[in-house]
Amino acid sequence: MDSKTIAVEVVYALADKQKLLRLSLPYGTTMRQAAEMSGMQAHFPGLDLANSPLGIFGKAVAKPEERVMEEGERVEIYRPLIADPKEVRKQRAAKAAKAKTRD
């Protein structure tokens, strides 16, 4: 591989479909550029790569437009949460407490 390119992966997943794309990109490519250059939207119509949150190996990156990719990294495209995990836990705890008082 030429020293002016890097190998990276871009991934996106729905509950029933996942896609991992391996790319060779120019050195200096940002995370956002890698996501947009991946062509992932062809596999997931409606995917908004310009505004989707991104991360690397499970860690969200606050400014993917500025974060330059390194050899071997994996860009993860995150989808919006359907429910707030804190709120779901709170509801589950309230339901359990209510069930306990009935017993």
Salt bridges, closest charged atoms under 4 A:
GLU9 OE2 - ARG22 NE 3.17
GLU65 OE2 - ARG32 NH2 2.97
GLU73 OE2 - ARG67 NH2 2.69
GLU76 OE2 - ARG74 NH2 2.60
GLU87 OE1 - LYS90 NZ 3.91
